[in-house]
Amino acid sequence: QVQLVESGGGLVQAGGSLRLSCAASGSMIRFYRMGWYRQAPGKQRELVAAITSGGITNYADSVKGRFTISRDNAKNTVYLQMNSLKPEDTAVYYCNAPWLGVPSWAWGQGTQVTVSS
């Protein structure tokens, strides 16, 4: 059973930056496409960034040019660098391994990101 632990969230002013981390245990993530999701209050969880096992990345339009996903397979960890943050980025952020539109594993606790205007 894979366990995911997200960290790095916090309160930041608009225009600021945060770096999120997702540490996985129970399986080697290097074989998986990994993604960062977020869920804002009253909204569905959405995939905002993903990275393949080969390092190819893709982003939701809402974060393109501001967020960067990366991975360190040796540390079994995925990162999300978030720059130029906006109040609408406020959400709980989660990582997982999306496969055919479905997350592969149970969700972690997530990490709260709050962007003040």
Backbone torsions as a table, in degrees:
resi	resn	phi	psi	omega
1	GLN	NA	123.9	179.9
2	VAL	-80.9	135.5	174.0
3	GLN	-115.2	135.4	-178.4
4	LEU	-117.6	131.7	179.2
5	VAL	-127.0	112.2	179.4
6	GLU	-94.0	146.9	178.4
7	SER	-154.4	169.3	175.0
8	GLY	104.5	-4.9	179.2
9	GLY	-71.7	176.0	179.4
10	GLY	166.6	-169.1	178.6
11	LEU	-102.0	128.6	-177.7
12	VAL	-142.5	151.5	176.6
13	GLN	-79.5	155.2	176.6
14	ALA	-54.8	136.5	-176.5
15	GLY	93.5	-10.6	-179.1
16	GLY	-82.5	-175.5	-175.9
17	SER	-132.8	152.2	171.5
18	LEU	-143.5	154.4	174.1
19	ARG	-124.6	118.3	178.9
20	LEU	-95.0	148.8	176.1
21	SER	-126.2	148.4	176.0
22	CYS	-134.4	110.8	179.1
23	ALA	-99.5	129.1	-179.0
24	ALA	-109.2	143.7	174.1
25	SER	-135.5	153.3	178.3
26	GLY	98.1	-13.1	176.8
27	SER	-162.4	153.6	177.0
28	MET	-85.0	121.4	-174.9
29	ILE	-78.7	-7.6	-171.2
30	ARG	-64.6	-19.8	-180.0
31	PHE	-87.0	-4.9	-170.8
32	TYR	-112.2	146.4	162.8
33	ARG	-71.8	128.9	-177.2
34	MET	-116.0	151.3	-178.7
35	GLY	-143.8	158.1	171.5
36	TRP	-109.1	132.1	177.2
37	TYR	-115.6	163.9	170.6
38	ARG	-144.7	152.7	177.4
39	GLN	-135.5	114.2	176.3
40	ALA	-88.8	157.5	-179.6
41	PRO	-55.4	129.6	178.1
42	GLY	76.2	5.9	-178.8
43	LYS	-121.7	161.6	177.3
44	GLN	-76.0	155.6	175.2
45	ARG	-69.2	135.9	-178.3
46	GLU	-129.7	147.7	175.7
47	LEU	-84.0	124.5	-177.2
48	VAL	-109.5	-22.5	-179.4
49	ALA	-156.8	145.8	179.3
50	ALA	-145.3	154.2	178.7
51	ILE	-141.3	130.6	179.9
52	THR	-77.7	172.2	177.3
53	SER	-62.8	-25.0	178.4
54	GLY	-90.8	0.7	175.9
55	GLY	93.9	6.7	176.2
56	ILE	-77.4	131.5	-175.1
57	THR	-114.0	153.4	169.2
58	ASN	-147.6	154.4	-170.9
59	TYR	-136.7	151.1	169.7
60	ALA	-67.8	149.6	-178.5
61	ASP	-56.9	-33.0	-175.3
62	SER	-66.9	-19.8	-177.0
63	VAL	-119.8	-5.7	-176.2
64	LYS	-58.8	132.6	-179.8
65	GLY	88.4	-11.3	-179.7
66	ARG	-116.8	-33.4	-178.6
67	PHE	-106.4	147.9	175.6
68	THR	-135.0	123.6	176.6
69	ILE	-97.0	142.0	177.3
70	SER	-147.4	170.0	-179.3
71	ARG	-143.5	149.1	172.6
72	ASP	-125.0	96.4	-175.2
73	ASN	-65.2	-31.0	178.5
74	ALA	-63.4	-31.5	179.1
75	LYS	-97.7	-0.2	-179.0
76	ASN	55.3	42.7	-172.3
77	THR	-134.9	144.5	175.9
78	VAL	-119.8	144.3	-177.1
79	TYR	-122.4	156.7	170.9
80	LEU	-135.9	109.0	174.8
81	GLN	-88.1	122.5	-176.1
82	MET	-117.6	117.1	178.9
83	ASN	-116.8	164.4	178.6
84	SER	48.5	48.7	-175.6
85	LEU	-65.0	146.6	-179.4
86	LYS	-121.1	156.5	177.3
87	PRO	-55.1	-32.9	-179.7
88	GLU	-72.2	-5.5	172.9
89	ASP	-82.5	-6.6	179.1
90	THR	-60.3	124.3	-176.0
91	ALA	-179.1	170.7	166.8
92	VAL	-91.6	129.2	-176.4
93	TYR	-104.9	135.7	-178.6
94	TYR	-130.4	155.5	169.8
95	CYS	-117.1	160.4	177.3
96	ASN	-170.9	-177.2	179.2
97	ALA	-115.2	96.4	-178.1
98	PRO	-71.8	134.8	178.0
99	TRP	-140.1	115.0	-177.4
100	LEU	53.8	38.9	175.7
101	GLY	82.6	3.7	-177.3
102	VAL	-123.3	134.8	176.6
103	PRO	-67.6	141.8	-173.0
104	SER	-80.9	-27.5	-170.9
105	TRP	-127.5	170.2	174.8
106	ALA	-64.4	148.3	-179.1
107	TRP	-72.9	146.3	169.5
108	GLY	-80.9	-167.8	-177.4
109	GLN	-81.5	-15.3	-179.1
110	GLY	77.8	171.5	176.7
111	THR	-135.9	131.3	-174.6
112	GLN	-81.0	129.4	172.9
113	VAL	-116.6	124.3	177.8
114	THR	-125.1	123.7	-178.6
115	VAL	-113.2	118.7	-179.3
116	SER	-93.9	148.6	-178.2
117	SER	-89.9	NA	NA
